[in-house]
Amino acid sequence: MPAIQLTPAQRKEKRSAAHHLDPVVMIGGDGLTPAVTKEVDHALKAHGLIKVRVFSDDRAGREGMLQILANELDAAPIQH
């Protein structure tokens, strides 16, 4: 499924709500594994809005992971 599309106002509201949150899923050296995707899916279903932390210096890789998660889980990337 494609990622959810948000208006700029909706994105601003979600960004404000997420400001105080701590990351609930952290992606390490193994990258985006099926287990990580499953964990993100469970966290999204439980909380609706989550932060994901990627331990990598590769900006393009992080953006790719975000896009893959958004598309696979029918979610909207808010900020990266």
All heavy atoms as a GROMACS GRO file, in nm:
protein
  606
    1MET      N    1   0.084  -0.118   0.000
    1MET     CA    2   0.000   0.000   0.000
    1MET      C    3   0.088   0.124   0.000
    1MET      O    4   0.192   0.126   0.065
    1MET     CB    5  -0.087   0.005   0.125
    1MET     CG    6  -0.198  -0.093   0.125
    1MET     SD    7  -0.301  -0.065   0.272
    1MET     CE    8  -0.416  -0.193   0.246
    2PRO      N    9   0.044   0.228  -0.067
    2PRO     CA   10   0.123   0.352  -0.064
    2PRO      C   11   0.111   0.423   0.070
    2PRO      O   12   0.016   0.403   0.145
    2PRO     CB   13   0.061   0.435  -0.176
    2PRO     CG   14  -0.076   0.381  -0.195
    2PRO     CD   15  -0.070   0.236  -0.156
    3ALA      N   16   0.210   0.505   0.099
    3ALA     CA   17   0.210   0.581   0.224
    3ALA      C   18   0.091   0.677   0.227
    3ALA      O   19   0.046   0.726   0.123
    3ALA     CB   20   0.340   0.660   0.238
    4ILE      N   21   0.042   0.703   0.345
    4ILE     CA   22  -0.067   0.798   0.364
    4ILE      C   23  -0.016   0.938   0.332
    4ILE      O   24   0.096   0.975   0.369
    4ILE     CB   25  -0.118   0.794   0.509
    4ILE    CG1   26  -0.178   0.658   0.542
    4ILE    CG2   27  -0.219   0.904   0.536
    4ILE    CD1   28  -0.210   0.640   0.689
    5GLN      N   29  -0.095   1.018   0.263
    5GLN     CA   30  -0.059   1.156   0.231
    5GLN      C   31  -0.126   1.249   0.331
    5GLN      O   32  -0.246   1.240   0.354
    5GLN     CB   33  -0.103   1.191   0.089
    5GLN     CG   34  -0.039   1.105  -0.018
    5GLN     CD   35   0.112   1.120  -0.021
    5GLN    OE1   36   0.164   1.229  -0.014
    5GLN    NE2   37   0.182   1.008  -0.028
    6LEU      N   38  -0.048   1.337   0.392
    6LEU     CA   39  -0.099   1.433   0.489
    6LEU      C   40  -0.087   1.574   0.434
    6LEU      O   41   0.007   1.604   0.359
    6LEU     CB   42  -0.021   1.425   0.620
    6LEU     CG   43  -0.026   1.294   0.697
    6LEU    CD1   44   0.065   1.302   0.819
    6LEU    CD2   45  -0.167   1.262   0.739
    7THR      N   46  -0.179   1.661   0.475
    7THR     CA   47  -0.168   1.802   0.439
    7THR      C   48  -0.059   1.865   0.526
    7THR      O   49  -0.023   1.809   0.631
    7THR     CB   50  -0.300   1.876   0.464
    7THR    OG1   51  -0.327   1.877   0.604
    7THR    CG2   52  -0.415   1.811   0.388
    8PRO      N   53  -0.006   1.979   0.486
    8PRO     CA   54   0.095   2.045   0.571
    8PRO      C   55   0.043   2.075   0.712
    8PRO      O   56   0.118   2.063   0.809
    8PRO     CB   57   0.125   2.174   0.495
    8PRO     CG   58   0.100   2.138   0.351
    8PRO     CD   59  -0.019   2.045   0.356
    9ALA      N   60  -0.083   2.109   0.726
    9ALA     CA   61  -0.140   2.136   0.859
    9ALA      C   62  -0.145   2.008   0.943
    9ALA      O   63  -0.113   2.010   1.063
    9ALA     CB   64  -0.279   2.196   0.846
   10GLN      N   65  -0.183   1.897   0.883
   10GLN     CA   66  -0.186   1.770   0.954
   10GLN      C   67  -0.045   1.727   0.995
   10GLN      O   68  -0.022   1.680   1.105
   10GLN     CB   69  -0.248   1.660   0.868
   10GLN     CG   70  -0.396   1.675   0.845
   10GLN     CD   71  -0.446   1.577   0.741
   10GLN    OE1   72  -0.381   1.553   0.638
   10GLN    NE2   73  -0.566   1.520   0.767
   11ARG      N   74   0.050   1.746   0.904
   11ARG     CA   75   0.189   1.711   0.932
   11ARG      C   76   0.243   1.794   1.049
   11ARG      O   77   0.310   1.744   1.137
   11ARG     CB   78   0.274   1.731   0.807
   11ARG     CG   79   0.411   1.675   0.816
   11ARG     CD   80   0.484   1.683   0.684
   11ARG     NE   81   0.413   1.622   0.572
   11ARG     CZ   82   0.405   1.493   0.548
   11ARG    NH1   83   0.464   1.408   0.628
   11ARG    NH2   84   0.338   1.446   0.445
   12LYS      N   85   0.210   1.923   1.050
   12LYS     CA   86   0.254   2.012   1.158
   12LYS      C   87   0.196   1.967   1.292
   12LYS      O   88   0.264   1.966   1.394
   12LYS     CB   89   0.211   2.155   1.127
   12LYS     CG   90   0.257   2.256   1.229
   12LYS     CD   91   0.214   2.396   1.189
   12LYS     CE   92   0.259   2.496   1.294
   12LYS     NZ   93   0.216   2.632   1.262
   13GLU      N   94   0.069   1.929   1.292
   13GLU     CA   95   0.003   1.882   1.415
   13GLU      C   96   0.070   1.755   1.467
   13GLU      O   97   0.096   1.742   1.587
   13GLU     CB   98  -0.145   1.858   1.386
   13GLU     CG   99  -0.224   1.810   1.505
   13GLU     CD  100  -0.368   1.780   1.467
   13GLU    OE1  101  -0.428   1.861   1.394
   13GLU    OE2  102  -0.419   1.675   1.510
   14LYS      N  103   0.096   1.660   1.378
   14LYS     CA  104   0.161   1.534   1.418
   14LYS      C  105   0.304   1.558   1.468
   14LYS      O  106   0.348   1.498   1.564
   14LYS     CB  107   0.164   1.434   1.302
   14LYS     CG  108   0.028   1.393   1.252
   14LYS     CD  109  -0.042   1.307   1.353
   14LYS     CE  110  -0.173   1.255   1.294
   14LYS     NZ  111  -0.256   1.192   1.394
   15ARG      N  112   0.377   1.647   1.401
   15ARG     CA  113   0.514   1.678   1.441
   15ARG      C  114   0.515   1.737   1.582
   15ARG      O  115   0.598   1.703   1.664
   15ARG     CB  116   0.576   1.775   1.340
   15ARG     CG  117   0.724   1.777   1.343
   15ARG     CD  118   0.789   1.854   1.229
   15ARG     NE  119   0.716   1.966   1.176
   15ARG     CZ  120   0.670   1.972   1.051
   15ARG    NH1  121   0.690   1.873   0.967
   15ARG    NH2  122   0.606   2.079   1.009
   16SER      N  123   0.417   1.822   1.611
   16SER     CA  124   0.405   1.881   1.744
   16SER      C  125   0.373   1.775   1.848
   16SER      O  126   0.430   1.774   1.958
   16SER     CB  127   0.295   1.988   1.742
   16SER     OG  128   0.272   2.036   1.871
   17ALA      N  129   0.285   1.682   1.815
   17ALA     CA  130   0.248   1.576   1.908
   17ALA      C  131   0.363   1.480   1.932
   17ALA      O  132   0.377   1.423   2.041
   17ALA     CB  133   0.127   1.499   1.855
   18ALA      N  134   0.450   1.461   1.833
   18ALA     CA  135   0.561   1.366   1.845
   18ALA      C  136   0.684   1.426   1.913
   18ALA      O  137   0.775   1.353   1.950
   18ALA     CB  138   0.600   1.315   1.708
   19HIS      N  139   0.685   1.556   1.930
   19HIS     CA  140   0.805   1.623   1.981
   19HIS      C  141   0.855   1.563   2.113
   19HIS      O  142   0.974   1.541   2.131
   19HIS     CB  143   0.779   1.773   1.998
   19HIS     CG  144   0.895   1.848   2.050
   19HIS    ND1  145   1.007   1.873   1.972
   19HIS    CD2  146   0.922   1.900   2.171
   19HIS    CE1  147   1.095   1.938   2.044
   19HIS    NE2  148   1.047   1.957   2.164
   20HIS      N  149   0.766   1.535   2.204
   20HIS     CA  150   0.806   1.487   2.337
   20HIS      C  151   0.828   1.335   2.343
   20HIS      O  152   0.873   1.283   2.444
   20HIS     CB  153   0.700   1.526   2.440
   20HIS     CG  154   0.575   1.444   2.431
   20HIS    ND1  155   0.479   1.467   2.335
   20HIS    CD2  156   0.533   1.339   2.503
   20HIS    CE1  157   0.383   1.379   2.350
   20HIS    NE2  158   0.412   1.300   2.452
   21LEU      N  159   0.799   1.263   2.236
   21LEU     CA  160   0.811   1.118   2.238
   21LEU      C  161   0.956   1.072   2.231
   21LEU      O  162   1.040   1.137   2.171
   21LEU     CB  163   0.736   1.058   2.118
   21LEU     CG  164   0.585   1.079   2.112
   21LEU    CD1  165   0.530   1.018   1.984
   21LEU    CD2  166   0.517   1.021   2.233
   22ASP      N  167   0.982   0.958   2.293
   22ASP     CA  168   1.111   0.891   2.281
   22ASP      C  169   1.098   0.784   2.173
   22ASP      O  170   0.989   0.730   2.152
   22ASP     CB  171   1.152   0.825   2.413
   22ASP     CG  172   1.182   0.926   2.521
   22ASP    OD1  173   1.239   1.031   2.488
   22ASP    OD2  174   1.149   0.899   2.639
   23PRO      N  175   1.208   0.749   2.105
   23PRO     CA  176   1.200   0.642   2.004
   23PRO      C  177   1.157   0.510   2.069
   23PRO      O  178   1.206   0.474   2.174
   23PRO     CB  179   1.343   0.632   1.952
   23PRO     CG  180   1.406   0.763   1.986
   23PRO     CD  181   1.340   0.810   2.111
   24VAL      N  182   1.064   0.440   2.004
   24VAL     CA  183   1.019   0.311   2.056
   24VAL      C  184   1.080   0.194   1.979
   24VAL      O  185   1.081   0.082   2.028
   24VAL     CB  186   0.865   0.298   2.055
   24VAL    CG1  187   0.802   0.397   2.151
   24VAL    CG2  188   0.808   0.316   1.917
   25VAL      N  189   1.128   0.221   1.859
   25VAL     CA  190   1.196   0.119   1.779
   25VAL      C  191   1.328   0.178   1.733
   25VAL      O  192   1.333   0.291   1.687
   25VAL     CB  193   1.112   0.076   1.657
   25VAL    CG1  194   1.187  -0.025   1.572
   25VAL    CG2  195   0.979   0.018   1.700
   26MET      N  196   1.435   0.099   1.748
   26MET     CA  197   1.567   0.145   1.705
   26MET      C  198   1.622   0.045   1.604
   26MET      O  199   1.621  -0.075   1.628
   26MET     CB  200   1.659   0.159   1.824
   26MET     CG  201   1.607   0.261   1.921
   26MET     SD  202   1.724   0.303   2.044
   26MET     CE  203   1.620   0.394   2.157
   27ILE      N  204   1.668   0.097   1.492
   27ILE     CA  205   1.721   0.014   1.384
   27ILE      C  206   1.873   0.021   1.389
   27ILE      O  207   1.931   0.129   1.376
   27ILE     CB  208   1.668   0.061   1.248
   27ILE    CG1  209   1.515   0.056   1.247
   27ILE    CG2  210   1.726  -0.025   1.136
   27ILE    CD1  211   1.450   0.112   1.124
   28GLY      N  212   1.936  -0.094   1.406
   28GLY     CA  213   2.081  -0.100   1.421
   28GLY      C  214   2.152  -0.138   1.292
   28GLY      O  215   2.104  -0.114   1.181
   29GLY      N  216   2.265  -0.200   1.309
   29GLY     CA  217   2.354  -0.234   1.198
   29GLY      C  218   2.296  -0.332   1.098
   29GLY      O  219   2.339  -0.334   0.982
   30ASP      N  220   2.201  -0.414   1.138
   30ASP     CA  221   2.142  -0.511   1.045
   30ASP      C  222   2.042  -0.446   0.950
   30ASP      O  223   1.993  -0.510   0.856
   30ASP     CB  224   2.073  -0.624   1.120
   30ASP     CG  225   2.173  -0.716   1.188
   30ASP    OD1  226   2.291  -0.716   1.147
   30ASP    OD2  227   2.134  -0.786   1.283
   31GLY      N  228   2.006  -0.322   0.977
   31GLY     CA  229   1.914  -0.250   0.889
   31GLY      C  230   1.769  -0.289   0.912
   31GLY      O  231   1.729  -0.333   1.019
   32LEU      N  232   1.692  -0.272   0.808
   32LEU     CA  233   1.547  -0.295   0.815
   32LEU      C  234   1.517  -0.442   0.788
   32LEU      O  235   1.501  -0.484   0.675
   32LEU     CB  236   1.477  -0.205   0.713
   32LEU     CG  237   1.326  -0.196   0.721
   32LEU    CD1  238   1.283  -0.145   0.858
   32LEU    CD2  239   1.273  -0.106   0.614
   33THR      N  240   1.510  -0.520   0.894
   33THR     CA  241   1.481  -0.662   0.884
   33THR      C  242   1.330  -0.685   0.898
   33THR      O  243   1.258  -0.597   0.942
   33THR     CB  244   1.554  -0.740   0.994
   33THR    OG1  245   1.503  -0.697   1.121
   33THR    CG2  246   1.704  -0.718   0.989
   34PRO      N  247   1.282  -0.804   0.862
   34PRO     CA  248   1.140  -0.834   0.882
   34PRO      C  249   1.098  -0.821   1.029
   34PRO      O  250   0.987  -0.777   1.058
   34PRO     CB  251   1.127  -0.978   0.834
   34PRO     CG  252   1.236  -0.994   0.734
   34PRO     CD  253   1.350  -0.911   0.786
   35ALA      N  254   1.188  -0.854   1.122
   35ALA     CA  255   1.155  -0.842   1.264
   35ALA      C  256   1.137  -0.695   1.303
   35ALA      O  257   1.046  -0.662   1.381
   35ALA     CB  258   1.265  -0.906   1.348
   36VAL      N  259   1.220  -0.608   1.249
   36VAL     CA  260   1.208  -0.465   1.279
   36VAL      C  261   1.078  -0.412   1.221
   36VAL      O  262   1.005  -0.337   1.287
   36VAL     CB  263   1.329  -0.387   1.223
   36VAL    CG1  264   1.306  -0.237   1.232
   36VAL    CG2  265   1.456  -0.424   1.298
   37THR      N  266   1.047  -0.450   1.098
   37THR     CA  267   0.922  -0.406   1.035
   37THR      C  268   0.802  -0.451   1.117
   37THR      O  269   0.708  -0.374   1.138
   37THR     CB  270   0.913  -0.461   0.891
   37THR    OG1  271   1.028  -0.418   0.818
   37THR    CG2  272   0.788  -0.413   0.822
   38LYS      N  273   0.805  -0.574   1.164
   38LYS     CA  274   0.696  -0.627   1.246
   38LYS      C  275   0.684  -0.548   1.376
   38LYS      O  276   0.573  -0.516   1.420
   38LYS     CB  277   0.722  -0.776   1.277
   38LYS     CG  278   0.613  -0.843   1.353
   38LYS     CD  279   0.645  -0.991   1.373
   38LYS     CE  280   0.539  -1.059   1.455
   38LYS     NZ  281   0.572  -1.200   1.480
   39GLU      N  282   0.796  -0.515   1.438
   39GLU     CA  283   0.794  -0.439   1.563
   39GLU      C  284   0.740  -0.298   1.541
   39GLU      O  285   0.663  -0.247   1.622
   39GLU     CB  286   0.937  -0.433   1.619
   39GLU     CG  287   0.947  -0.413   1.766
   39GLU     CD  288   0.866  -0.510   1.850
   39GLU    OE1  289   0.862  -0.630   1.822
   39GLU    OE2  290   0.804  -0.462   1.947
   40VAL      N  291   0.777  -0.234   1.431
   40VAL     CA  292   0.724  -0.101   1.398
   40VAL      C  293   0.574  -0.110   1.376
   40VAL      O  294   0.497  -0.024   1.423
   40VAL     CB  295   0.795  -0.042   1.274
   40VAL    CG1  296   0.725   0.084   1.226
   40VAL    CG2  297   0.941  -0.013   1.305
   41ASP      N  298   0.528  -0.213   1.308
   41ASP     CA  299   0.385  -0.232   1.284
   41ASP      C  300   0.308  -0.246   1.416
   41ASP      O  301   0.205  -0.182   1.435
   41ASP     CB  302   0.364  -0.355   1.196
   41ASP     CG  303   0.220  -0.372   1.150
   41ASP    OD1  304   0.153  -0.269   1.125
   41ASP    OD2  305   0.174  -0.487   1.137
   42HIS      N  306   0.361  -0.327   1.508
   42HIS     CA  307   0.295  -0.344   1.638
   42HIS      C  308   0.292  -0.212   1.715
   42HIS      O  309   0.190  -0.178   1.776
   42HIS     CB  310   0.367  -0.450   1.723
   42HIS     CG  311   0.344  -0.589   1.677
   42HIS    ND1  312   0.220  -0.648   1.669
   42HIS    CD2  313   0.431  -0.685   1.636
   42HIS    CE1  314   0.231  -0.771   1.625
   42HIS    NE2  315   0.360  -0.797   1.603
   43ALA      N  316   0.401  -0.139   1.713
   43ALA     CA  317   0.408  -0.011   1.785
   43ALA      C  318   0.310   0.090   1.725
   43ALA      O  319   0.243   0.163   1.799
   43ALA     CB  320   0.550   0.044   1.783
   44LEU      N  321   0.301   0.095   1.593
   44LEU     CA  322   0.206   0.187   1.530
   44LEU      C  323   0.062   0.152   1.564
   44LEU      O  324  -0.019   0.242   1.590
   44LEU     CB  325   0.223   0.185   1.377
   44LEU     CG  326   0.335   0.269   1.321
   44LEU    CD1  327   0.353   0.241   1.173
   44LEU    CD2  328   0.310   0.416   1.346
   45LYS      N  329   0.032   0.024   1.565
   45LYS     CA  330  -0.105  -0.017   1.600
   45LYS      C  331  -0.137   0.013   1.745
   45LYS      O  332  -0.250   0.047   1.778
   45LYS     CB  333  -0.125  -0.165   1.570
   45LYS     CG  334  -0.132  -0.193   1.421
   45LYS     CD  335  -0.146  -0.340   1.392
   45LYS     CE  336  -0.151  -0.362   1.240
   45LYS     NZ  337  -0.147  -0.501   1.205
   46ALA      N  338  -0.038   0.003   1.832
   46ALA     CA  339  -0.061   0.028   1.974
   46ALA      C  340  -0.066   0.177   2.007
   46ALA      O  341  -0.145   0.219   2.091
   46ALA     CB  342   0.049  -0.038   2.057
   47HIS      N  343   0.018   0.257   1.941
   47HIS     CA  344   0.032   0.397   1.980
   47HIS      C  345  -0.018   0.497   1.875
   47HIS      O  346  -0.048   0.610   1.911
   47HIS     CB  347   0.179   0.429   2.010
   47HIS     CG  348   0.237   0.343   2.118
   47HIS    ND1  349   0.205   0.360   2.251
   47HIS    CD2  350   0.322   0.239   2.113
   47HIS    CE1  351   0.269   0.269   2.323
   47HIS    NE2  352   0.341   0.195   2.241
   48GLY      N  353  -0.022   0.458   1.750
   48GLY     CA  354  -0.068   0.548   1.645
   48GLY      C  355   0.039   0.642   1.593
   48GLY      O  356   0.044   0.670   1.475
   49LEU      N  357   0.124   0.692   1.681
   49LEU     CA  358   0.231   0.784   1.643
   49LEU      C  359   0.357   0.742   1.719
   49LEU      O  360   0.354   0.734   1.842
   49LEU     CB  361   0.192   0.927   1.681
   49LEU     CG  362   0.293   1.037   1.650
   49LEU    CD1  363   0.314   1.050   1.499
   49LEU    CD2  364   0.245   1.169   1.708
   50ILE      N  365   0.463   0.712   1.645
   50ILE     CA  366   0.586   0.666   1.710
   50ILE      C  367   0.707   0.735   1.649
   50ILE      O  368   0.699   0.792   1.540
   50ILE     CB  369   0.604   0.514   1.698
   50ILE    CG1  370   0.619   0.471   1.552
   50ILE    CG2  371   0.491   0.439   1.767
   50ILE    CD1  372   0.666   0.328   1.533
   51LYS      N  373   0.817   0.727   1.722
   51LYS     CA  374   0.947   0.768   1.669
   51LYS      C  375   1.030   0.643   1.647
   51LYS      O  376   1.028   0.552   1.728
   51LYS     CB  377   1.022   0.857   1.768
   51LYS     CG  378   0.982   1.002   1.764
   51LYS     CD  379   1.075   1.084   1.852
   51LYS     CE  380   1.035   1.228   1.851
   51LYS     NZ  381   1.121   1.308   1.939
   52VAL      N  382   1.103   0.643   1.536
   52VAL     CA  383   1.194   0.534   1.503
   52VAL      C  384   1.332   0.594   1.490
   52VAL      O  385   1.351   0.695   1.422
   52VAL     CB  386   1.154   0.465   1.370
   52VAL    CG1  387   1.254   0.358   1.333
   52VAL    CG2  388   1.014   0.407   1.381
   53ARG      N  389   1.430   0.534   1.554
   53ARG     CA  390   1.568   0.581   1.549
   53ARG      C  391   1.650   0.485   1.464
   53ARG      O  392   1.644   0.364   1.485
   53ARG     CB  393   1.623   0.589   1.691
   53ARG     CG  394   1.770   0.606   1.703
   53ARG     CD  395   1.807   0.749   1.713
   53ARG     NE  396   1.953   0.756   1.706
   53ARG     CZ  397   2.022   0.850   1.759
   53ARG    NH1  398   1.962   0.946   1.822
   53ARG    NH2  399   2.152   0.851   1.748
   54VAL      N  400   1.724   0.541   1.369
   54VAL     CA  401   1.812   0.461   1.283
   54VAL      C  402   1.956   0.498   1.314
   54VAL      O  403   1.994   0.615   1.302
   54VAL     CB  404   1.783   0.483   1.134
   54VAL    CG1  405   1.876   0.398   1.048
   54VAL    CG2  406   1.637   0.454   1.101
   55PHE      N  407   2.034   0.401   1.357
   55PHE     CA  408   2.175   0.423   1.387
   55PHE      C  409   2.256   0.403   1.260
   55PHE      O  410   2.305   0.294   1.231
   55PHE     CB  411   2.223   0.328   1.497
   55PHE     CG  412   2.159   0.355   1.629
   55PHE    CD1  413   2.058   0.274   1.677
   55PHE    CD2  414   2.199   0.463   1.705
   55PHE    CE1  415   1.998   0.300   1.799
   55PHE    CE2  416   2.139   0.490   1.828
   55PHE     CZ  417   2.039   0.408   1.875
   56SER      N  418   2.268   0.509   1.181
   56SER     CA  419   2.342   0.503   1.055
   56SER      C  420   2.378   0.644   1.013
   56SER      O  421   2.301   0.738   1.034
   56SER     CB  422   2.257   0.437   0.946
   56SER     OG  423   2.321   0.447   0.822
   57ASP      N  424   2.494   0.658   0.950
   57ASP     CA  425   2.536   0.787   0.897
   57ASP      C  426   2.490   0.806   0.753
   57ASP      O  427   2.507   0.913   0.695
   57ASP     CB  428   2.688   0.799   0.903
   57ASP     CG  429   2.740   0.806   1.046
   57ASP    OD1  430   2.663   0.850   1.134
   57ASP    OD2  431   2.855   0.767   1.070
   58ASP      N  432   2.432   0.705   0.694
   58ASP     CA  433   2.390   0.707   0.554
   58ASP      C  434   2.251   0.769   0.543
   58ASP      O  435   2.149   0.703   0.565
   58ASP     CB  436   2.390   0.565   0.498
   58ASP     CG  437   2.346   0.558   0.354
   58ASP    OD1  438   2.344   0.662   0.286
   58ASP    OD2  439   2.314   0.446   0.308
   59ARG      N  440   2.246   0.897   0.507
   59ARG     CA  441   2.119   0.969   0.501
   59ARG      C  442   2.024   0.906   0.398
   59ARG      O  443   1.906   0.888   0.424
   59ARG     CB  444   2.142   1.116   0.467
   59ARG     CG  445   2.017   1.198   0.466
   59ARG     CD  446   2.047   1.344   0.435
   59ARG     NE  447   1.927   1.421   0.436
   59ARG     CZ  448   1.885   1.494   0.537
   59ARG    NH1  449   1.956   1.500   0.647
   59ARG    NH2  450   1.774   1.562   0.529
   60ALA      N  451   2.076   0.872   0.282
   60ALA     CA  452   1.991   0.812   0.178
   60ALA      C  453   1.936   0.678   0.225
   60ALA      O  454   1.819   0.645   0.197
   60ALA     CB  455   2.071   0.794   0.049
   61GLY      N  456   2.017   0.601   0.298
   61GLY     CA  457   1.970   0.474   0.351
   61GLY      C  458   1.859   0.491   0.452
   61GLY      O  459   1.760   0.417   0.452
   62ARG      N  460   1.873   0.592   0.540
   62ARG     CA  461   1.768   0.620   0.640
   62ARG      C  462   1.639   0.661   0.571
   62ARG      O  463   1.530   0.617   0.608
   62ARG     CB  464   1.815   0.729   0.736
   62ARG     CG  465   1.923   0.687   0.829
   62ARG     CD  466   1.947   0.789   0.940
   62ARG     NE  467   1.950   0.927   0.896
   62ARG     CZ  468   2.059   0.999   0.881
   62ARG    NH1  469   2.177   0.947   0.905
   62ARG    NH2  470   2.052   1.126   0.842
   63GLU      N  471   1.650   0.748   0.471
   63GLU     CA  472   1.530   0.793   0.399
   63GLU      C  473   1.463   0.677   0.326
   63GLU      O  474   1.340   0.668   0.321
   63GLU     CB  475   1.566   0.905   0.302
   63GLU     CG  476   1.602   1.034   0.372
   63GLU     CD  477   1.650   1.142   0.278
   63GLU    OE1  478   1.655   1.118   0.154
   63GLU    OE2  479   1.683   1.250   0.327
   64GLY      N  480   1.545   0.586   0.272
   64GLY     CA  481   1.491   0.468   0.205
   64GLY      C  482   1.415   0.379   0.301
   64GLY      O  483   1.307   0.328   0.269
   65MET      N  484   1.472   0.359   0.421
   65MET     CA  485   1.404   0.277   0.522
   65MET      C  486   1.271   0.339   0.562
   65MET      O  487   1.170   0.268   0.576
   65MET     CB  488   1.492   0.263   0.647
   65MET     CG  489   1.608   0.172   0.631
   65MET     SD  490   1.698   0.162   0.787
   65MET     CE  491   1.863   0.133   0.727
   66LEU      N  492   1.270   0.470   0.579
   66LEU     CA  493   1.147   0.541   0.616
   66LEU      C  494   1.041   0.521   0.508
   66LEU      O  495   0.925   0.491   0.539
   66LEU     CB  496   1.176   0.690   0.636
   66LEU     CG  497   1.056   0.778   0.664
   66LEU    CD1  498   0.993   0.742   0.799
   66LEU    CD2  499   1.097   0.924   0.663
   67GLN      N  500   1.081   0.534   0.383
   67GLN     CA  501   0.985   0.519   0.273
   67GLN      C  502   0.932   0.376   0.265
   67GLN      O  503   0.814   0.353   0.244
   67GLN     CB  504   1.050   0.561   0.142
   67GLN     CG  505   0.952   0.601   0.038
   67GLN     CD  506   0.862   0.715   0.083
   67GLN    OE1  507   0.904   0.811   0.145
   67GLN    NE2  508   0.735   0.701   0.057
   68ILE      N  509   1.021   0.278   0.284
   68ILE     CA  510   0.979   0.138   0.281
   68ILE      C  511   0.879   0.110   0.393
   68ILE      O  512   0.774   0.048   0.371
   68ILE     CB  513   1.101   0.045   0.293
   68ILE    CG1  514   1.183   0.050   0.165
   68ILE    CG2  515   1.058  -0.099   0.323
   68ILE    CD1  516   1.319  -0.016   0.175
   69LEU      N  517   0.909   0.157   0.514
   69LEU     CA  518   0.817   0.136   0.627
   69LEU      C  519   0.683   0.202   0.600
   69LEU      O  520   0.577   0.143   0.625
   69LEU     CB  521   0.878   0.191   0.757
   69LEU     CG  522   0.986   0.108   0.820
   69LEU    CD1  523   1.051   0.184   0.936
   69LEU    CD2  524   0.932  -0.025   0.869
   70ALA      N  525   0.685   0.325   0.551
   70ALA     CA  526   0.559   0.396   0.524
   70ALA      C  527   0.476   0.322   0.420
   70ALA      O  528   0.355   0.306   0.437
   70ALA     CB  529   0.589   0.538   0.478
   71ASN      N  530   0.540   0.275   0.315
   71ASN     CA  531   0.466   0.205   0.210
   71ASN      C  532   0.414   0.069   0.255
   71ASN      O  533   0.300   0.034   0.229
   71ASN     CB  534   0.554   0.188   0.085
   71ASN     CG  535   0.576   0.318   0.013
   71ASN    OD1  536   0.497   0.411   0.022
   71ASN    ND2  537   0.687   0.327  -0.058
   72GLU      N  538   0.498  -0.008   0.325
   72GLU     CA  539   0.458  -0.142   0.367
   72GLU      C  540   0.353  -0.142   0.477
   72GLU      O  541   0.270  -0.231   0.484
   72GLU     CB  542   0.580  -0.222   0.413
   72GLU     CG  543   0.669  -0.268   0.301
   72GLU     CD  544   0.782  -0.357   0.350
   72GLU    OE1  545   0.781  -0.398   0.468
   72GLU    OE2  546   0.871  -0.386   0.268
   73LEU      N  547   0.357  -0.040   0.562
   73LEU     CA  548   0.269  -0.039   0.680
   73LEU      C  549   0.153   0.059   0.667
   73LEU      O  550   0.079   0.082   0.761
   73LEU     CB  551   0.350  -0.007   0.806
   73LEU     CG  552   0.468  -0.103   0.833
   73LEU    CD1  553   0.543  -0.059   0.957
   73LEU    CD2  554   0.418  -0.245   0.846
   74ASP      N  555   0.137   0.118   0.548
   74ASP     CA  556   0.031   0.214   0.523
   74ASP      C  557   0.034   0.324   0.628
   74ASP      O  558  -0.064   0.351   0.698
   74ASP     CB  559  -0.106   0.144   0.521
   74ASP     CG  560  -0.215   0.234   0.464
   74ASP    OD1  561  -0.184   0.323   0.384
   74ASP    OD2  562  -0.333   0.216   0.504
   75ALA      N  563   0.151   0.386   0.642
   75ALA     CA  564   0.173   0.490   0.741
   75ALA      C  565   0.220   0.617   0.670
   75ALA      O  566   0.248   0.615   0.551
   75ALA     CB  567   0.279   0.445   0.842
   76ALA      N  568   0.230   0.724   0.744
   76ALA     CA  569   0.277   0.850   0.688
   76ALA      C  570   0.406   0.893   0.756
   76ALA      O  571   0.410   0.903   0.879
   76ALA     CB  572   0.172   0.959   0.707
   77PRO      N  573   0.511   0.917   0.678
   77PRO     CA  574   0.631   0.971   0.739
   77PRO      C  575   0.606   1.117   0.776
   77PRO      O  576   0.559   1.195   0.694
   77PRO     CB  577   0.736   0.959   0.628
   77PRO     CG  578   0.658   0.954   0.501
   77PRO     CD  579   0.525   0.895   0.536
   78ILE      N  580   0.636   1.153   0.899
   78ILE     CA  581   0.609   1.289   0.945
   78ILE      C  582   0.732   1.377   0.929
   78ILE      O  583   0.725   1.486   0.874
   78ILE     CB  584   0.563   1.290   1.093
   78ILE    CG1  585   0.440   1.203   1.111
   78ILE    CG2  586   0.538   1.431   1.142
   78ILE    CD1  587   0.318   1.245   1.034
   79GLN      N  588   0.845   1.330   0.977
   79GLN     CA  589   0.967   1.408   0.971
   79GLN      C  590   1.085   1.316   0.976
   79GLN      O  591   1.081   1.210   1.041
   79GLN     CB  592   0.974   1.506   1.088
   79GLN     CG  593   1.094   1.596   1.087
   79GLN     CD  594   1.092   1.696   1.202
   79GLN    OE1  595   0.994   1.707   1.273
   79GLN    NE2  596   1.199   1.768   1.216
   80HIS      N  597   1.194   1.353   0.911
   80HIS     CA  598   1.317   1.276   0.918
   80HIS      C  599   1.435   1.368   0.914
   80HIS      O  600   1.425   1.483   0.882
   80HIS     CB  601   1.326   1.172   0.806
   80HIS     CG  602   1.316   1.228   0.668
   80HIS    ND1  603   1.424   1.273   0.600
   80HIS    CD2  604   1.210   1.247   0.587
   80HIS    CE1  605   1.386   1.316   0.482
   80HIS    NE2  606   1.255   1.302   0.471
   0.00000   0.00000   0.00000
